[in-house]
């Protein structure tokens, strides 16, 4: 299974890029090196000029693939959530018990992908970007138009899959999407806090506290929900 996933290039909305980056050697290079540089510098200091210097190309060449660094960040976030969906599907195949499948889903949301090898983009690097940079991608004035354009389809699809499992466990529960989206966002924020603002959480960056907290949150909500 892991060997299959390693060779998968996930599909994201073509509206995220001007030209499919994995269609050329330059595109592959700019995505892989761009993700590393973005992790190193953060969105604020990251520029296409710096990326061009790093890969020995030009800004104009990079702009043929992405409109701006904001769209590049959204592309990487979409890749992450599409990869997470593959992780969820492969990890829960042939598991009939919805509670067990939801536990796997909570683990994925809290700890990130369980399959950590991919020939196209490094899932571990993407996870770091999600923790440190992703909130900068959608808390913007353009979020409504970007949502209408389908730029967030990958995160919505992942959330919908988990929401359906919640409904399996308790068809009467009123807030499956709210619950799942809360955990998706809060688990990333708590990962950030455990690394950078440890006074705001009891959870450590390497411990199991975050999983136990979110497991309690999800399953208590479902079992107590009317």
C-alpha distance (Angstrom), angle and dihedral (degrees) to the residues before:
residue distance angle dihedral
X1 . . .
X2 3.79 . .
X3 3.81 90.5 .
X4 3.81 89.1 54.7
X5 3.79 93.7 50.0
X6 3.79 91.6 46.5
X7 3.80 89.9 66.5
X8 3.82 97.4 43.4
X9 3.79 119.5 113.5
X10 3.76 104.0 -160.3
X11 3.78 121.6 -136.2
X12 3.79 120.8 -119.5
X13 3.79 132.2 174.2
X14 3.84 110.8 -68.7
X15 3.80 86.9 -141.4
X16 3.79 88.0 75.3
X17 3.80 92.6 70.4
X18 3.79 139.6 34.4
X19 3.79 92.6 -142.0
X20 3.81 127.9 16.4
X21 3.81 101.0 -100.2
X22 3.80 95.0 -152.9
X23 3.80 90.2 58.5
X24 3.82 93.0 81.9
X25 3.79 140.9 31.3
X26 3.81 90.8 -115.0
X27 3.79 91.7 51.5
X28 3.80 92.2 49.9
X29 3.80 90.7 48.8
X30 3.79 95.2 48.7
X31 3.82 93.1 48.9
X32 3.80 95.1 47.7
X33 3.80 96.1 41.8
X34 3.79 92.1 37.1
X35 3.81 91.3 56.2
X36 3.82 90.1 51.2
X37 3.80 92.7 47.8
X38 3.79 92.2 46.8
X39 3.80 90.1 52.1
X40 3.81 90.2 48.8
X41 3.82 98.6 45.6
X42 3.79 106.0 24.5
X43 3.79 124.2 -129.1
X44 3.79 93.8 -76.9
X45 3.81 95.4 61.7
X46 3.80 98.3 28.4
X47 3.83 114.7 103.8
X48 3.77 135.8 170.1
X49 3.80 87.8 -122.2
X50 3.80 90.3 61.0
X51 3.79 90.7 44.9
X52 3.80 91.1 50.3
X53 3.79 90.4 52.7
X54 3.79 90.9 48.8
X55 3.81 95.2 52.5
X56 3.80 96.7 35.4
X57 3.79 95.8 -114.0
X58 3.80 137.7 105.3
X59 3.79 134.0 -91.4
X60 3.79 89.4 -121.2
X61 3.80 90.5 58.2
X62 3.81 91.7 52.8
X63 3.80 92.2 48.2
X64 3.80 88.0 59.2
X65 3.81 86.5 68.7
X66 3.82 104.1 34.7
X67 3.78 131.5 26.2
X68 3.80 93.5 -141.7
X69 3.80 142.7 -29.2
X70 3.80 91.2 -84.6
X71 3.79 90.6 61.4
X72 3.79 89.7 45.2
X73 3.81 89.8 55.9
X74 3.81 91.1 47.8
X75 3.80 89.0 50.2
X76 3.80 91.6 54.4
X77 3.81 91.6 46.0
X78 3.81 90.5 50.8
X79 3.79 89.4 50.0
X80 3.80 89.6 52.6
X81 3.81 94.7 51.9
X82 3.79 92.8 44.2
X83 3.79 88.3 51.9
X84 3.80 89.4 48.6
X85 3.79 89.8 53.6
X86 3.80 90.1 54.1
X87 3.81 88.8 49.3
X88 3.78 91.1 51.8
X89 3.80 94.8 47.3
X90 3.80 94.9 46.6
X91 3.81 93.4 43.4
X92 3.80 95.8 50.3
X93 3.80 100.4 40.1
X94 3.81 111.8 127.4
X95 3.82 93.0 8.7
X96 3.82 105.8 124.3
X97 3.81 97.6 -176.9
X98 3.85 109.1 90.8
X99 3.82 91.4 -158.9
X100 3.79 90.5 58.4
X101 3.81 91.3 46.3
X102 3.80 90.7 49.8
X103 3.80 91.2 49.9
X104 3.80 87.7 55.4
X105 3.79 89.1 49.2
X106 3.80 92.4 51.2
X107 3.80 90.1 49.1
X108 3.81 90.2 52.1
X109 3.80 92.9 48.9
X110 3.79 92.8 48.1
X111 3.81 101.8 39.0
X112 3.79 102.4 23.7
X113 3.81 128.2 -124.5
X114 3.78 119.9 -9.2
X115 3.82 92.8 -153.7
X116 3.79 105.0 69.6
X117 3.80 104.1 177.4
X118 3.79 125.8 84.0
X119 3.79 129.4 152.9
X120 3.80 93.8 -143.6
X121 3.81 105.7 43.7
X122 3.79 131.5 5.3
X123 3.84 108.7 -112.9
X124 3.81 91.5 -156.6
X125 3.79 90.9 55.6
X126 3.80 90.9 47.0
X127 3.79 90.0 52.3
X128 3.82 90.4 54.1
X129 3.80 89.8 50.1
X130 3.79 91.2 50.5
X131 3.80 91.8 53.1
X132 3.79 96.2 46.0
X133 3.81 106.5 27.9
X134 3.81 114.1 16.6
X135 3.80 98.1 89.9
X136 3.81 87.8 60.8
X137 3.80 88.9 61.1
X138 3.78 101.1 63.2
X139 3.82 108.7 21.6
X140 3.79 90.9 84.0
X141 3.79 138.4 110.7
X142 3.80 89.9 -105.7
X143 3.81 96.0 57.2
X144 3.83 95.1 102.2
X145 3.80 95.4 54.1
X146 3.80 91.0 41.8
X147 3.79 90.4 52.2
X148 3.80 91.0 49.9
X149 3.80 88.7 51.2
X150 3.79 91.5 56.0
X151 3.79 97.3 -111.8
X152 3.80 91.6 138.2
X153 3.80 97.0 47.1
X154 3.81 94.0 115.5
X155 3.81 95.8 55.7
X156 3.81 90.4 44.1
X157 3.81 92.4 51.3
X158 3.78 92.1 50.9
X159 3.80 91.0 49.2
X160 3.80 92.4 47.1
X161 3.80 91.7 54.7
X162 3.79 91.3 55.0
X163 3.80 92.7 42.8
X164 3.80 89.4 57.6
X165 3.80 89.9 54.0
X166 3.81 89.5 51.9
X167 3.81 88.8 53.5
X168 3.79 89.4 51.4
X169 3.79 90.3 56.3
X170 3.80 95.0 45.1
X171 3.82 116.8 7.7
X172 3.82 88.9 -174.5
X173 3.79 95.0 57.5
X174 3.82 107.8 116.3
X175 3.79 103.3 -156.7
X176 3.82 112.4 44.5
X177 3.81 95.4 138.0
X178 3.79 92.8 44.3
X179 3.78 91.3 49.5
X180 3.80 94.8 48.4
X181 3.80 96.0 43.5
X182 3.81 89.1 48.8
X183 3.80 91.0 54.7
X184 3.80 92.6 43.8
X185 3.78 92.3 54.8
X186 3.79 99.8 33.5
X187 3.79 94.9 47.7
X188 3.80 90.2 56.5
X189 3.81 91.0 46.1
X190 3.80 91.5 49.3
X191 3.80 89.6 50.0
X192 3.80 87.2 54.3
X193 3.80 91.5 47.7
X194 3.80 93.7 48.9
X195 3.82 88.9 56.3
X196 3.79 103.5 35.5
X197 3.83 107.8 16.3
X198 3.80 104.1 29.7
X199 3.81 92.8 163.6
X200 3.81 88.1 70.4
X201 3.79 96.2 62.3
X202 3.79 143.4 36.2
X203 3.79 89.3 -141.8
X204 3.79 122.1 98.1
X205 3.77 123.0 -144.3
X206 3.82 92.6 -114.2
X207 3.80 102.1 32.0
X208 3.80 134.3 91.0
X209 3.81 96.5 -117.2
X210 3.79 95.4 102.2
X211 3.80 92.5 52.1
X212 3.81 92.1 48.9
X213 3.81 91.1 48.6
X214 3.80 95.2 50.0
X215 3.80 92.8 41.0
X216 3.81 89.1 56.2
X217 3.80 91.3 44.4
X218 3.80 94.4 52.0
X219 3.78 100.9 40.8
X220 3.81 95.2 40.8
X221 3.79 90.5 50.8
X222 3.80 92.4 49.7
X223 3.79 95.0 45.6
X224 3.82 93.7 46.0
X225 3.79 95.7 41.1
X226 3.80 119.4 108.1
